[in-house]
Amino acid sequence: MPGDGPVLVPTVTGPVPLSELGRVLMHEHVFVHTAEIARDYPDLTWTDRDAVREAAVERLTELSGLGIDTMLDLTVLGCDRSIPDIAWVAERVAVRIVVATGLYTLDDLPRFVAARPPEPGQRDVLTEMFVRDITVGIGDTGVRAGVLKCCIDKPGLTPGVERVLRATAHAHRETGVLISTHTDASSRSGLVQQQVFTEEGVDLARVVIGHSGDSTDLDYLMRLMDAGSTIGCDRFGLYRAGMPTLGERLDAIASLCARGYADRIVLSHDAHCHSDWVPPDIREVLPDWNYAHIPAAVLPGLQERGVTDTQIDQMLRLTPRRLLPASDAY
């Protein structure tokens, strides 16, 4: 890093010294909305905007009391990223919030992007957008993104998904900012992301392969980590039919820690304070899918399985501190 001062990480309320990040949840959301619904039918998506924002303050205040100091909000284009609303919350809580840039799509591109394909040798408009969010700020908020987000899911490497992955790789190489991804672990799609990133010259040690904890296939998980990446065990509380249970996820992490992989694992929930992407009764259907679940249940469960305090500190504090500072462009 250039300069002699402390290493700084951009947060919603301003740059923070790396040493002050504390324990970090690496894949969360504050608000997730359908953009046009939120704009044109706010009574249906927000219900009561002020109450929703106040509830977010309460949840993040509770999280701070449980020993979590920082969270990454990976809400990007395609999920109605609302920086002013996040900023309103961030100014009222002790938890630091790092926001992301990128594009959430599992198949096709938004028409604005699809209508602007890059010419050979030209910079993709997506890369331009992502770099601007990182170096200048998102919209007119002045809030700079501190992480890049991209996706692949069951549809696989569609032309749209591939274009986003490559634009993300180019933005990463220009800025040195961490890449954190969404994957479908059941189809081992993290390996596809790694292949594309490798083709674009990305250092896989600067990539978190997200939602890897949806798999208990240790061979797959170790293959991702042996290639250099960190895996996100980041859907604790999301125990739907066909997905690993809490116990199965804990067993997998404990096994990986016993094999020496604790320094390549990060933890989170992929939860939210408010979202119109899920049914209104989602908290009754998935009562553990909330920010408090890791401090309340996951950490004790790991300790019961022999995961040490040192290894937990590695996953929650030391590995995020290694990943979050931007590297030099390369």
N, C-alpha and C positions, 0 to 999 in steps of 0.2 A: 504494500500500500504506500502511496506517496505521502510525504510529509512526516513530521515527527510527533504529531499529536496523537490522541487516542483514536483507535479504530471506531468509526461511527456506523450505526445501522439506521436507515430511515424508518421512522414510525409516523403514524398519523399526526401526532403532536410535535414532531420534530426529530432531528437526529439524536440518537441515544448511544452513549459509549457501550461497546460490546460487553464490558464487564458488568453493566447494569441490567442485562437482559434477564438474568435469573433463570428460572425454569420455564421452558417454552413448549407450548402445544403447537405442532408444526402444520396442522391442516384443519382449520375451522372456518366457519362463516359467521357473520353477524346477521346480515339481512340478505335473503335471496328472493328475487321477485321476477315476474314476467314483465318486461319493461312497459309494453303498451297497456297491459292491464293496470299496472301500478300508476301509470300516468292518467289514463282515461276513466278508470273505475277504482279510485283509491279507497272507496268505502268497502270494496270487496276484497282487496288485497291487504290493505293496512288495517282495516276495520276502524281503529282509532290510532292514528300515527303517533300522537303524543304518548299514549299509553304503551304502545309497542316500544318506543324508544326508552321510556322509563323502565319498562320491564327488562330491557337489555342492560341498562345500568345496574339493576338489581342482580342479574345473573353474573355479570362480570365482577361486581363487587364481592359476591359470594365466592367466585373463583379465586379472586385475590386472597381472600381469607383462607382458602384451602392450599395456599402455597404456590400458585401459578402466577408468574410475573409478566409473561408475554405470550401473545398468540399471533399466528399467521392467519389472516383472513384471505382465503384463496378464491374469493368471489371476483370473477373477471367479466369481460364482455361476453354476452350470452346468458348472464345470470342477473342482469340489471345491477351492476356494481354502483352503489350509491354512496360516494365518498362523503358528501355533506352530512348524511345521516350517521355514518360511522364516526365522523369527526365530532358530531354532537355528543355521541356516547363516549368517545375516547377522552374528551375534555373533562368528563365527570367521573372517571374511574382510574384506579391505579394501574390496572393491567395495560401494558403497552400493546399496540396493535400495528403489525406490519401488513401492508396491503400488497396485492399482486396486480400484475398486468398479464394479458394473454387472451385467448379466445376459447370458450367452452363450446365445443361441438363434438358430437360422436359420429357424424357422417358428413353432411353437406355444409357448405360455407354460407354465411349470410350474403344476400344479393349484392350488398355494397362491395364486399370483398371479392365475390365471384366475378363481378363485372370489371375488376381491375387486376387481371392476372399479370404477373411480372414478365416483362420482356427479357429475353436472354441477356444476362450480364447486368440487369437492372435490379435495384433493391425492391423487395416486396413491400407493398403498402402496409402489410401487417408488421413487418420488421420496423418500418418507420413509426408506426403507432406505438409499438411496444417500447422502442428506444426512447421516444418522447416521454412516455409515462415514467420511465426510469430516471431520465436525466433532467427533465424540465418539471414534470408534474402531471397529474391526471386532470384534464380539463383546465378549469381556471382555479382549482383548489390549492395549487402549490404543493399538494401531497404527492411525494414521489414513491413509486412502487419499489419494493425491495426484493421481489421474487417474481419469476416467470412461471406461468401455469399453462399446461397443454394436456390434451386428452387422447386416449384411445380406448375403445370399448368393444363389445361383441361384434359390431360391424367390421372391425379390423381396420387395416390401413387403406381407407377410402382415399380418393384423390384430395378431398377437402381436408381430412385429418393429416395426410402427409404434408400438405402445404403448410398447415399450422405448425407441425413439428419442425419443419425445416426453417420457417420464419423464426420460431422460438430459438432454435439453435443459432441462427445468425444474430439475433438480438443478444443472446447470451454471450457470444464471442465478442461483440462490440462493447458490452458493458461489464462482463464478468459476474453478472447477477445469477444467483442460484436458480436452477430449474426444478420445479416440483410438479409432479404429474398426477393425472387420474388414469387408472388402468382398470381393465377387467382381469382380475387375477385368475379366474377359472380358465381363460384361454391363454394364459401366460403371456399376455400382450406387453408386459414390461420388457420382454426380450426384443420385441419389434421396435419399441421406442429406443432401446439401447442401440440397435442396429442403425437406425436412421441417424441418431446423434453421432455415432461413430463415423458414419459416412460424411458428416458435416464437420468433423474434427473436434467435437466436444469432448472435454475431459469428463468421463463418466463419474468421477469423484465429485463433480459439481452438480450431480443429478440425484434427486430423491424420487424413487419409483413409488408413487402413491398407491394406496389401497392394497399393498402387498399382503397385509395382514388378513385379507379376505381368503388367503390360501394357507393351508397347513402343509403344503408340499415343500418340505425342507430342501429337497434337491433344487427346485425352482428358485426358492428364496436365496439359497447359498450361491447359486449361479449368478443371480443379479448382483449380489454383494462381492463375489469374487471378481467380477468385471470392474468393480470400483465404486458402484453406486451404493447409496444408503437406501434402505427400504422403509416405507411408511406403514407402520402398524397403526393405522389412523382412522379406524372405523369402530372403535370400542363403543358399545351401546347399540350398534346397528345389527341386531341379531334376528334377521329375517329368516324365513324358511329357506333351507338350502345353503345358508351361510354358516361359517363356524360359530359355535357358541362361545361364551366368555371363557369357559374352561379350556376349550380347544385352542383358542387364540393364546391364552396364557401358557399352555403347555408348549406351543410352538416357539414362543419367545424364550421361555426358559431353556428349551433345548438349544436354541441358537446361542444364547448367552453362554451356556456350558461349553459350546464349541468355539468360543472366542469371538463372536460376532457382535457383542454389545455396542461396540463403537460404530456400527453401521446400521443402527436401528433408531428410529424416532417414533414418538407416540402421539396420538391425538384421537379425536372422535368424528371429525367431519360433521359436527353438529351445527346448530344455528340457534339464534334467539327467536327469529321469526322468518317463515318462508311460506310463499304461496305455491310452492312446488309439491307440497305434501298435504294430506288431508288435515282438517282442523283438529281431529282427535288423535293426531300422531303421538302425542305424549302419553296418551292412554295405551296405545298399541305398542309403543316402544318406550317404556318408562325409564330405561337406563340411558337413552340416547340424549345425553346432556353433558355440559362441561364438567360437572362435578364427578362423573363416573370414574375417571382415572384416579383422582386422589382418593375417592371413597372406596373403590372396589378393586381396580386394576393393580395399583401399587401393592396393597396388602396381598393380593392373589399371587403376584410375582414373588414377593418375599416368602410366602408359604412354599413356593416351589424352588427355593434356594437361590433366587436372583439377589445379588448383594446390593447394599445401599450404594456402593461404588458404581455398580453397573447401572442402577437406576439413575444416578447422577449423570452418568455418561449419556444415557438416552435422552434425558430431559434438559440437561444444561450444557454439557461439554460438546456433544455433537452439534447441536444448534449453533453454538458459538463458533465452531469450525466452519459451518456451512454458510451462515448468513452474511458475513462480510463479502463484498464484491471483490473478485480477483481483478488483476489487470486484464485488459483486452488481449486477445490472442488469436 
